């Protein structure tokens, strides 16, 4: 019974390890880092313009590293807190659209980095 459990655990680990994204080459890693910076900078600038706040306020709402959170919602909450007033529905929709575009651009950048 124990051998079966160990064999099953090894098989599951092998499947999960094979599903992991391969590490990019050094050139791919450099490209990905530069693209992430560019994408995040464009997002911050666009959201600041939509909400009429400084880019520093938008950056405060951005997570400091990889986290399982909705960046768009965090940014909206931070802006509303700093402004002391809620954003209107149109502004919220534009920020959520900008966040969706940011996410799609990051996926594209990861795919491009893996080909380098």
C-alpha positions as a Markdown table, in Angstrom:
| # | Residue | x | y | z |
|---|---|---|---|---|
| 1 | Unk | 0.0 | 0.0 | 0.0 |
| 2 | Unk | 2.8 | 2.3 | 0.9 |
| 3 | Unk | 4.6 | 1.6 | -2.4 |
| 4 | Unk | 1.5 | 2.5 | -4.3 |
| 5 | Unk | 1.1 | 5.8 | -2.4 |
| 6 | Unk | 4.8 | 6.7 | -3.0 |
| 7 | Unk | 4.5 | 5.7 | -6.7 |
| 8 | Unk | 1.4 | 7.8 | -7.1 |
| 9 | Unk | 3.0 | 10.8 | -5.4 |
| 10 | Unk | 6.0 | 10.5 | -7.7 |
| 11 | Unk | 3.7 | 10.3 | -10.7 |
| 12 | Unk | 1.8 | 13.4 | -9.7 |
| 13 | Unk | 5.0 | 15.3 | -9.1 |
| 14 | Unk | 6.3 | 14.3 | -12.5 |
| 15 | Unk | 3.2 | 15.5 | -14.2 |
| 16 | Unk | 3.2 | 18.8 | -12.3 |
| 17 | Unk | 6.9 | 19.4 | -13.0 |
| 18 | Unk | 6.4 | 18.7 | -16.7 |
| 19 | Unk | 3.6 | 21.2 | -16.8 |
| 20 | Unk | 5.7 | 24.0 | -15.4 |
| 21 | Unk | 6.8 | 26.8 | -17.8 |
| 22 | Unk | 10.4 | 26.4 | -18.9 |
| 23 | Unk | 12.8 | 29.0 | -17.7 |
| 24 | Unk | 13.6 | 31.6 | -20.4 |
| 25 | Unk | 17.2 | 32.0 | -21.7 |
| 26 | Unk | 19.2 | 34.9 | -20.4 |
| 27 | Unk | 18.2 | 37.0 | -23.4 |
| 28 | Unk | 14.5 | 36.0 | -22.8 |
| 29 | Unk | 14.7 | 36.9 | -19.1 |
| 30 | Unk | 16.2 | 40.3 | -19.9 |
| 31 | Unk | 13.5 | 40.9 | -22.6 |
| 32 | Unk | 10.7 | 39.8 | -20.1 |
| 33 | Unk | 12.0 | 42.1 | -17.4 |
| 34 | Unk | 12.2 | 45.1 | -19.8 |
| 35 | Unk | 8.7 | 44.3 | -21.1 |
| 36 | Unk | 7.2 | 44.0 | -17.7 |
| 37 | Unk | 8.6 | 47.4 | -16.7 |
| 38 | Unk | 7.3 | 48.9 | -19.9 |
| 39 | Unk | 3.8 | 47.3 | -19.6 |
| 40 | Unk | 3.5 | 48.4 | -15.9 |
| 41 | Unk | 4.6 | 51.9 | -16.7 |
| 42 | Unk | 2.1 | 52.3 | -19.5 |
| 43 | Unk | -0.7 | 50.9 | -17.2 |
| 44 | Unk | 0.2 | 53.3 | -14.4 |
| 45 | Unk | 0.2 | 56.2 | -16.8 |
| 46 | Unk | -3.1 | 55.3 | -18.4 |
| 47 | Unk | -4.8 | 54.7 | -15.0 |
| 48 | Unk | -3.5 | 58.0 | -13.6 |
| 49 | Unk | -5.0 | 59.8 | -16.6 |
| 50 | Unk | -8.3 | 58.0 | -16.3 |
| 51 | Unk | -8.7 | 58.7 | -12.6 |
| 52 | Unk | -7.1 | 62.2 | -12.5 |
| 53 | Unk | -4.5 | 61.2 | -9.8 |
| 54 | Unk | -0.7 | 61.1 | -9.8 |
| 55 | Unk | 1.1 | 58.0 | -10.9 |
| 56 | Unk | 2.4 | 57.6 | -7.4 |
| 57 | Unk | -1.1 | 57.0 | -6.1 |
| 58 | Unk | -1.6 | 54.3 | -8.8 |
| 59 | Unk | 1.7 | 52.7 | -7.9 |
| 60 | Unk | 0.6 | 52.5 | -4.2 |
| 61 | Unk | -2.2 | 50.2 | -5.3 |
| 62 | Unk | 0.0 | 47.9 | -7.3 |
| 63 | Unk | 1.2 | 44.7 | -5.6 |
| 64 | Unk | 4.9 | 44.7 | -4.7 |
| 65 | Unk | 5.5 | 41.3 | -6.3 |
| 66 | Unk | 3.8 | 38.3 | -7.7 |
| 67 | Unk | 0.6 | 37.9 | -5.8 |
| 68 | Unk | -2.8 | 36.3 | -6.3 |
| 69 | Unk | -4.8 | 39.4 | -6.3 |
| 70 | Unk | -6.8 | 41.5 | -8.8 |
| 71 | Unk | -4.5 | 44.4 | -9.5 |
| 72 | Unk | -7.3 | 46.5 | -11.1 |
| 73 | Unk | -9.5 | 46.2 | -8.0 |
| 74 | Unk | -6.6 | 47.0 | -5.7 |
| 75 | Unk | -5.7 | 50.1 | -7.7 |
| 76 | Unk | -9.4 | 51.2 | -7.8 |
| 77 | Unk | -9.7 | 50.8 | -4.0 |
| 78 | Unk | -6.4 | 52.7 | -3.4 |
| 79 | Unk | -7.5 | 55.6 | -5.7 |
| 80 | Unk | -10.9 | 55.9 | -4.1 |
| 81 | Unk | -9.3 | 55.8 | -0.6 |
| 82 | Unk | -6.8 | 58.5 | -1.5 |
| 83 | Unk | -9.4 | 60.7 | -3.3 |
| 84 | Unk | -12.0 | 60.2 | -0.5 |
| 85 | Unk | -14.6 | 59.6 | -3.2 |
| 86 | Unk | -15.7 | 56.7 | -5.4 |
| 87 | Unk | -14.8 | 56.6 | -9.0 |
| 88 | Unk | -17.7 | 56.7 | -11.4 |
| 89 | Unk | -18.8 | 53.5 | -13.3 |
| 90 | Unk | -17.1 | 54.7 | -16.5 |
| 91 | Unk | -13.8 | 55.2 | -14.8 |
| 92 | Unk | -14.0 | 51.8 | -13.1 |
| 93 | Unk | -14.7 | 50.2 | -16.4 |
| 94 | Unk | -11.8 | 51.9 | -18.1 |
| 95 | Unk | -9.4 | 50.9 | -15.3 |
| 96 | Unk | -10.6 | 47.3 | -15.5 |
| 97 | Unk | -10.2 | 47.3 | -19.3 |
| 98 | Unk | -6.7 | 48.7 | -18.9 |
| 99 | Unk | -5.9 | 45.9 | -16.3 |
| 100 | Unk | -7.2 | 43.3 | -18.8 |
| 101 | Unk | -4.9 | 44.7 | -21.5 |
| 102 | Unk | -2.0 | 44.7 | -19.0 |
| 103 | Unk | -2.6 | 41.1 | -18.2 |
| 104 | Unk | -2.8 | 40.1 | -21.9 |
| 105 | Unk | 0.4 | 42.0 | -22.7 |
| 106 | Unk | 2.2 | 40.2 | -19.9 |
| 107 | Unk | 1.1 | 36.8 | -21.2 |
| 108 | Unk | 2.3 | 37.8 | -24.7 |
| 109 | Unk | 5.6 | 39.0 | -23.3 |
| 110 | Unk | 6.1 | 35.7 | -21.4 |
| 111 | Unk | 5.4 | 33.8 | -24.7 |
| 112 | Unk | 7.9 | 36.0 | -26.6 |
| 113 | Unk | 10.5 | 35.6 | -23.9 |
| 114 | Unk | 10.3 | 31.8 | -24.1 |
| 115 | Unk | 11.1 | 31.9 | -27.8 |
| 116 | Unk | 14.3 | 34.0 | -27.3 |
